[in-house]
Amino acid sequence: MGGGDPFYIFNGMATLKEIYNELETLYEDLDGYVEEVDNADLASDVTGNALIPLSKVLSAIDSILDDEAAGVYDMYGEDDLYEEEEDLW
């Protein structure tokens, strides 16, 4: 994606999938760190303050990507959107 530049996503127009992939890599790196660190308190803090919230973010983005693939966010023309509402009245 950004050639290893962690700020790439902020310098250009990254896709949501690219951001997801970068966050997933970060999650894997942090998880590996927790497995290897000798300090149990540090491992617990990284898990509670970083891994768990990051896991929730990844899950939310994954759901959005699934919805996008299913067509939930398909673009409607402004007229089409209002025509559907008018038909319901």
LUMMAR-185789 format. One record per atom (N, C-alpha, C): atom name; chain; z, y, x. Coordinates in nm, 2 decimals, padded with zeros to 4 digits. Each point is the difference from the previous one (the first is absolute). Layout:
<rs>
{loke->CA tormi->A w->Z v->Y u->X}
...
</rs>
This chain:
<rs>
{loke->N tormi->A w->00.00 v->-00.12 u->00.08}
{loke->CA tormi->A w->00.00 v->00.12 u->-00.08}
{loke->C tormi->A w->00.00 v->00.12 u->00.09}
{loke->N tormi->A w->00.11 v->00.04 u->00.05}
{loke->CA tormi->A w->00.01 v->00.12 u->00.08}
{loke->C tormi->A w->00.01 v->-00.02 u->00.15}
{loke->N tormi->A w->-00.04 v->-00.12 u->00.04}
{loke->CA tormi->A w->00.00 v->-00.02 u->00.15}
{loke->C tormi->A w->00.14 v->00.00 u->00.05}
{loke->N tormi->A w->00.10 v->-00.04 u->-00.07}
{loke->CA tormi->A w->00.13 v->00.00 u->00.05}
{loke->C tormi->A w->00.08 v->00.13 u->-00.02}
{loke->N tormi->A w->-00.07 v->00.10 u->-00.05}
{loke->CA tormi->A w->00.06 v->00.14 u->-00.02}
{loke->C tormi->A w->00.08 v->-00.01 u->-00.13}
{loke->N tormi->A w->00.14 v->00.01 u->00.01}
{loke->CA tormi->A w->00.08 v->-00.02 u->-00.13}
{loke->C tormi->A w->-00.02 v->00.13 u->-00.09}
{loke->N tormi->A w->-00.05 v->00.10 u->00.05}
{loke->CA tormi->A w->-00.02 v->00.12 u->-00.08}
{loke->C tormi->A w->-00.14 v->00.01 u->-00.06}
{loke->N tormi->A w->-00.09 v->-00.10 u->00.03}
{loke->CA tormi->A w->-00.13 v->00.01 u->-00.05}
{loke->C tormi->A w->-00.01 v->00.02 u->-00.15}
{loke->N tormi->A w->00.09 v->-00.07 u->-00.08}
{loke->CA tormi->A w->-00.01 v->00.01 u->-00.14}
{loke->C tormi->A w->00.03 v->00.14 u->-00.05}
{loke->N tormi->A w->00.07 v->00.08 u->00.08}
{loke->CA tormi->A w->00.03 v->00.14 u->-00.03}
{loke->C tormi->A w->-00.11 v->00.10 u->00.05}
{loke->N tormi->A w->-00.09 v->-00.05 u->00.08}
{loke->CA tormi->A w->-00.10 v->00.09 u->00.06}
{loke->C tormi->A w->-00.13 v->-00.02 u->-00.07}
{loke->N tormi->A w->-00.02 v->-00.10 u->-00.08}
{loke->CA tormi->A w->-00.13 v->-00.02 u->-00.07}
{loke->C tormi->A w->00.03 v->-00.06 u->-00.14}
{loke->N tormi->A w->-00.11 v->-00.04 u->-00.06}
{loke->CA tormi->A w->00.02 v->-00.05 u->-00.13}
{loke->C tormi->A w->00.00 v->-00.16 u->00.00}
{loke->N tormi->A w->00.12 v->-00.05 u->00.02}
{loke->CA tormi->A w->00.01 v->-00.14 u->00.00}
{loke->C tormi->A w->00.01 v->-00.05 u->-00.14}
{loke->N tormi->A w->-00.05 v->-00.13 u->-00.02}
{loke->CA tormi->A w->00.00 v->-00.05 u->-00.13}
{loke->C tormi->A w->00.14 v->-00.06 u->-00.03}
{loke->N tormi->A w->00.03 v->-00.03 u->-00.12}
{loke->CA tormi->A w->00.13 v->-00.05 u->-00.03}
{loke->C tormi->A w->00.02 v->-00.14 u->00.06}
{loke->N tormi->A w->-00.11 v->-00.08 u->00.01}
{loke->CA tormi->A w->00.01 v->-00.13 u->00.07}
{loke->C tormi->A w->00.03 v->00.02 u->00.14}
{loke->N tormi->A w->-00.06 v->00.10 u->00.07}
{loke->CA tormi->A w->00.03 v->00.02 u->00.14}
{loke->C tormi->A w->00.14 v->00.04 u->00.02}
{loke->N tormi->A w->00.06 v->00.08 u->-00.09}
{loke->CA tormi->A w->00.14 v->00.04 u->00.01}
{loke->C tormi->A w->00.08 v->-00.12 u->-00.02}
{loke->N tormi->A w->-00.03 v->-00.09 u->-00.10}
{loke->CA tormi->A w->00.07 v->-00.12 u->-00.02}
{loke->C tormi->A w->00.00 v->-00.09 u->00.12}
{loke->N tormi->A w->-00.11 v->-00.01 u->00.07}
{loke->CA tormi->A w->-00.01 v->-00.09 u->00.11}
{loke->C tormi->A w->00.09 v->00.05 u->00.12}
{loke->N tormi->A w->00.00 v->00.14 u->00.02}
{loke->CA tormi->A w->00.08 v->00.06 u->00.10}
{loke->C tormi->A w->00.15 v->-00.03 u->-00.03}
{loke->N tormi->A w->00.04 v->00.02 u->-00.12}
{loke->CA tormi->A w->00.14 v->-00.02 u->-00.04}
{loke->C tormi->A w->00.04 v->-00.15 u->00.01}
{loke->N tormi->A w->-00.09 v->-00.09 u->-00.03}
{loke->CA tormi->A w->00.02 v->-00.14 u->00.01}
{loke->C tormi->A w->00.02 v->-00.03 u->00.15}
{loke->N tormi->A w->-00.08 v->00.05 u->00.09}
{loke->CA tormi->A w->00.02 v->-00.02 u->00.14}
{loke->C tormi->A w->00.14 v->00.05 u->00.05}
{loke->N tormi->A w->00.04 v->00.12 u->-00.05}
{loke->CA tormi->A w->00.13 v->00.06 u->00.03}
{loke->C tormi->A w->00.11 v->-00.10 u->-00.05}
{loke->N tormi->A w->-00.02 v->-00.05 u->-00.12}
{loke->CA tormi->A w->00.10 v->-00.09 u->-00.05}
{loke->C tormi->A w->00.02 v->-00.12 u->00.08}
{loke->N tormi->A w->-00.11 v->-00.06 u->00.05}
{loke->CA tormi->A w->00.00 v->-00.12 u->00.08}
{loke->C tormi->A w->00.06 v->00.03 u->00.13}
{loke->N tormi->A w->-00.03 v->00.12 u->00.06}
{loke->CA tormi->A w->00.07 v->00.04 u->00.13}
{loke->C tormi->A w->00.15 v->00.01 u->-00.02}
{loke->N tormi->A w->00.04 v->00.07 u->-00.10}
{loke->CA tormi->A w->00.14 v->00.02 u->-00.03}
{loke->C tormi->A w->00.07 v->-00.14 u->-00.02}
{loke->N tormi->A w->-00.06 v->-00.08 u->-00.08}
{loke->CA tormi->A w->00.05 v->-00.13 u->-00.02}
{loke->C tormi->A w->00.02 v->-00.08 u->00.13}
{loke->N tormi->A w->-00.10 v->00.00 u->00.08}
{loke->CA tormi->A w->00.01 v->-00.06 u->00.13}
{loke->C tormi->A w->00.11 v->00.06 u->00.09}
{loke->N tormi->A w->00.02 v->00.13 u->-00.01}
{loke->CA tormi->A w->00.11 v->00.07 u->00.07}
{loke->C tormi->A w->00.13 v->-00.06 u->-00.05}
{loke->N tormi->A w->00.02 v->00.00 u->-00.13}
{loke->CA tormi->A w->00.13 v->-00.05 u->-00.06}
{loke->C tormi->A w->00.03 v->-00.14 u->00.05}
{loke->N tormi->A w->-00.10 v->-00.09 u->00.01}
{loke->CA tormi->A w->00.02 v->-00.14 u->00.04}
{loke->C tormi->A w->00.04 v->00.00 u->00.14}
{loke->N tormi->A w->-00.05 v->00.09 u->00.09}
{loke->CA tormi->A w->00.03 v->-00.01 u->00.14}
{loke->C tormi->A w->00.12 v->00.08 u->00.05}
{loke->N tormi->A w->00.04 v->00.10 u->-00.08}
{loke->CA tormi->A w->00.11 v->00.09 u->00.05}
{loke->C tormi->A w->00.13 v->-00.07 u->00.00}
{loke->N tormi->A w->00.08 v->00.03 u->00.10}
{loke->CA tormi->A w->00.13 v->-00.07 u->00.02}
{loke->C tormi->A w->00.11 v->00.06 u->-00.08}
{loke->N tormi->A w->-00.01 v->00.12 u->-00.04}
{loke->CA tormi->A w->00.10 v->00.07 u->-00.07}
{loke->C tormi->A w->-00.01 v->-00.02 u->-00.15}
{loke->N tormi->A w->00.09 v->-00.08 u->-00.06}
{loke->CA tormi->A w->00.00 v->-00.03 u->-00.14}
{loke->C tormi->A w->00.01 v->00.12 u->-00.09}
{loke->N tormi->A w->00.08 v->00.10 u->00.04}
{loke->CA tormi->A w->00.01 v->00.12 u->-00.08}
{loke->C tormi->A w->-00.13 v->00.08 u->00.00}
{loke->N tormi->A w->-00.07 v->00.01 u->00.11}
{loke->CA tormi->A w->-00.13 v->00.07 u->00.01}
{loke->C tormi->A w->-00.10 v->-00.08 u->-00.09}
{loke->N tormi->A w->00.00 v->-00.13 u->00.01}
{loke->CA tormi->A w->-00.09 v->-00.08 u->-00.08}
{loke->C tormi->A w->00.02 v->00.02 u->-00.15}
{loke->N tormi->A w->00.13 v->00.01 u->-00.03}
{loke->CA tormi->A w->00.03 v->00.02 u->-00.14}
{loke->C tormi->A w->-00.04 v->00.14 u->-00.05}
{loke->N tormi->A w->00.02 v->00.10 u->00.08}
{loke->CA tormi->A w->-00.05 v->00.14 u->-00.04}
{loke->C tormi->A w->-00.15 v->00.01 u->-00.01}
{loke->N tormi->A w->-00.07 v->-00.06 u->00.10}
{loke->CA tormi->A w->-00.15 v->00.00 u->-00.01}
{loke->C tormi->A w->-00.04 v->-00.07 u->-00.12}
{loke->N tormi->A w->00.06 v->-00.11 u->-00.03}
{loke->CA tormi->A w->-00.04 v->-00.08 u->-00.12}
{loke->C tormi->A w->00.03 v->00.08 u->-00.13}
{loke->N tormi->A w->00.12 v->00.05 u->-00.01}
{loke->CA tormi->A w->00.03 v->00.08 u->-00.12}
{loke->C tormi->A w->-00.06 v->00.13 u->-00.02}
{loke->N tormi->A w->-00.02 v->00.07 u->00.11}
{loke->CA tormi->A w->-00.05 v->00.14 u->-00.01}
{loke->C tormi->A w->-00.15 v->00.01 u->00.02}
{loke->N tormi->A w->-00.06 v->-00.10 u->00.06}
{loke->CA tormi->A w->-00.15 v->00.00 u->00.02}
{loke->C tormi->A w->-00.08 v->-00.11 u->-00.06}
{loke->N tormi->A w->00.04 v->-00.12 u->00.03}
{loke->CA tormi->A w->-00.08 v->-00.12 u->-00.05}
{loke->C tormi->A w->00.00 v->-00.01 u->-00.15}
{loke->N tormi->A w->00.12 v->00.01 u->-00.06}
{loke->CA tormi->A w->00.00 v->-00.02 u->-00.15}
{loke->C tormi->A w->-00.07 v->00.11 u->-00.07}
{loke->N tormi->A w->00.02 v->00.13 u->00.04}
{loke->CA tormi->A w->-00.08 v->00.11 u->-00.07}
{loke->C tormi->A w->-00.15 v->-00.02 u->00.03}
{loke->N tormi->A w->-00.03 v->-00.03 u->00.12}
{loke->CA tormi->A w->-00.14 v->-00.02 u->00.04}
{loke->C tormi->A w->-00.07 v->-00.11 u->-00.08}
{loke->N tormi->A w->00.08 v->-00.11 u->-00.02}
{loke->CA tormi->A w->-00.05 v->-00.11 u->-00.08}
{loke->C tormi->A w->-00.03 v->00.05 u->-00.15}
{loke->N tormi->A w->00.08 v->00.08 u->-00.05}
{loke->CA tormi->A w->-00.02 v->00.06 u->-00.14}
{loke->C tormi->A w->-00.12 v->00.08 u->00.00}
{loke->N tormi->A w->-00.02 v->00.08 u->00.10}
{loke->CA tormi->A w->-00.12 v->00.09 u->00.01}
{loke->C tormi->A w->-00.13 v->-00.09 u->00.01}
{loke->N tormi->A w->00.01 v->-00.10 u->00.08}
{loke->CA tormi->A w->-00.12 v->-00.09 u->00.01}
{loke->C tormi->A w->-00.03 v->-00.07 u->-00.13}
{loke->N tormi->A w->00.10 v->-00.04 u->-00.07}
{loke->CA tormi->A w->-00.02 v->-00.07 u->-00.13}
{loke->C tormi->A w->-00.06 v->00.10 u->-00.10}
{loke->N tormi->A w->00.05 v->00.12 u->00.00}
{loke->CA tormi->A w->-00.06 v->00.10 u->-00.09}
{loke->C tormi->A w->-00.14 v->00.03 u->00.03}
{loke->N tormi->A w->-00.04 v->00.02 u->00.13}
{loke->CA tormi->A w->-00.13 v->00.03 u->00.04}
{loke->C tormi->A w->-00.09 v->-00.12 u->-00.04}
{loke->N tormi->A w->00.05 v->-00.12 u->00.03}
{loke->CA tormi->A w->-00.08 v->-00.12 u->-00.03}
{loke->C tormi->A w->-00.03 v->-00.01 u->-00.15}
{loke->N tormi->A w->00.10 v->00.04 u->-00.09}
{loke->CA tormi->A w->-00.03 v->00.00 u->-00.14}
{loke->C tormi->A w->-00.10 v->00.10 u->-00.04}
{loke->N tormi->A w->00.00 v->00.12 u->00.07}
{loke->CA tormi->A w->-00.10 v->00.10 u->-00.03}
{loke->C tormi->A w->-00.14 v->-00.05 u->00.04}
{loke->N tormi->A w->-00.01 v->-00.07 u->00.12}
{loke->CA tormi->A w->-00.12 v->-00.05 u->00.04}
{loke->C tormi->A w->-00.06 v->-00.11 u->-00.09}
{loke->N tormi->A w->00.09 v->-00.08 u->-00.05}
{loke->CA tormi->A w->-00.04 v->-00.10 u->-00.10}
{loke->C tormi->A w->-00.05 v->00.06 u->-00.13}
{loke->N tormi->A w->00.07 v->00.11 u->-00.04}
{loke->CA tormi->A w->-00.04 v->00.07 u->-00.12}
{loke->C tormi->A w->-00.14 v->00.06 u->00.02}
{loke->N tormi->A w->-00.02 v->00.06 u->00.12}
{loke->CA tormi->A w->-00.12 v->00.06 u->00.03}
{loke->C tormi->A w->-00.12 v->-00.10 u->00.00}
{loke->N tormi->A w->00.03 v->-00.12 u->00.06}
{loke->CA tormi->A w->-00.10 v->-00.10 u->00.00}
{loke->C tormi->A w->-00.03 v->-00.05 u->-00.14}
{loke->N tormi->A w->00.09 v->00.00 u->-00.09}
{loke->CA tormi->A w->-00.02 v->-00.04 u->-00.14}
{loke->C tormi->A w->-00.06 v->00.10 u->-00.09}
{loke->N tormi->A w->-00.03 v->00.12 u->00.06}
{loke->CA tormi->A w->-00.07 v->00.11 u->-00.07}
{loke->C tormi->A w->00.09 v->00.09 u->-00.08}
{loke->N tormi->A w->00.14 v->-00.01 u->00.02}
{loke->CA tormi->A w->00.09 v->00.08 u->-00.08}
{loke->C tormi->A w->-00.03 v->00.15 u->00.02}
{loke->N tormi->A w->-00.04 v->00.04 u->00.12}
{loke->CA tormi->A w->-00.02 v->00.14 u->00.04}
{loke->C tormi->A w->-00.15 v->00.04 u->00.00}
{loke->N tormi->A w->-00.08 v->-00.08 u->-00.08}
{loke->CA tormi->A w->-00.14 v->00.04 u->00.00}
{loke->C tormi->A w->-00.01 v->00.14 u->-00.06}
{loke->N tormi->A w->-00.10 v->00.07 u->00.06}
{loke->CA tormi->A w->-00.02 v->00.14 u->-00.04}
{loke->C tormi->A w->-00.07 v->00.01 u->-00.13}
{loke->N tormi->A w->00.05 v->00.08 u->-00.09}
{loke->CA tormi->A w->-00.07 v->00.03 u->-00.12}
{loke->C tormi->A w->-00.04 v->00.15 u->00.01}
{loke->N tormi->A w->-00.12 v->00.03 u->-00.06}
{loke->CA tormi->A w->-00.04 v->00.14 u->-00.01}
{loke->C tormi->A w->00.10 v->00.06 u->-00.10}
{loke->N tormi->A w->00.02 v->00.13 u->00.02}
{loke->CA tormi->A w->00.09 v->00.07 u->-00.09}
{loke->C tormi->A w->-00.04 v->-00.02 u->-00.15}
{loke->N tormi->A w->-00.13 v->00.01 u->-00.03}
{loke->CA tormi->A w->-00.04 v->-00.02 u->-00.14}
{loke->C tormi->A w->00.03 v->-00.14 u->-00.05}
{loke->N tormi->A w->-00.02 v->-00.10 u->00.09}
{loke->CA tormi->A w->00.03 v->-00.14 u->-00.04}
{loke->C tormi->A w->00.14 v->-00.02 u->-00.04}
{loke->N tormi->A w->00.09 v->00.06 u->00.08}
{loke->CA tormi->A w->00.14 v->-00.02 u->-00.02}
{loke->C tormi->A w->00.04 v->00.06 u->-00.14}
{loke->N tormi->A w->-00.05 v->00.12 u->-00.03}
{loke->CA tormi->A w->00.04 v->00.06 u->-00.12}
{loke->C tormi->A w->-00.07 v->-00.07 u->-00.12}
{loke->N tormi->A w->-00.12 v->-00.05 u->00.02}
{loke->CA tormi->A w->-00.06 v->-00.08 u->-00.11}
{loke->C tormi->A w->00.08 v->-00.12 u->-00.04}
{loke->N tormi->A w->00.06 v->-00.07 u->00.10}
{loke->CA tormi->A w->00.08 v->-00.11 u->-00.04}
{loke->C tormi->A w->00.12 v->00.04 u->-00.08}
{loke->N tormi->A w->00.06 v->00.11 u->00.04}
{loke->CA tormi->A w->00.12 v->00.05 u->-00.07}
{loke->C tormi->A w->-00.04 v->00.04 u->-00.14}
{loke->N tormi->A w->-00.11 v->00.07 u->-00.02}
{loke->CA tormi->A w->-00.05 v->00.04 u->-00.13}
{loke->C tormi->A w->-00.02 v->-00.12 u->-00.09}
{loke->N tormi->A w->-00.05 v->-00.11 u->00.05}
{loke->CA tormi->A w->-00.03 v->-00.12 u->-00.08}
{loke->C tormi->A w->00.12 v->-00.06 u->-00.05}
{loke->N tormi->A w->00.12 v->00.02 u->00.06}
{loke->CA tormi->A w->00.12 v->-00.06 u->-00.04}
{loke->C tormi->A w->00.06 v->00.08 u->-00.12}
{loke->N tormi->A w->-00.04 v->00.12 u->-00.02}
{loke->CA tormi->A w->00.06 v->00.08 u->-00.11}
{loke->C tormi->A w->-00.06 v->-00.05 u->-00.13}
</rs>
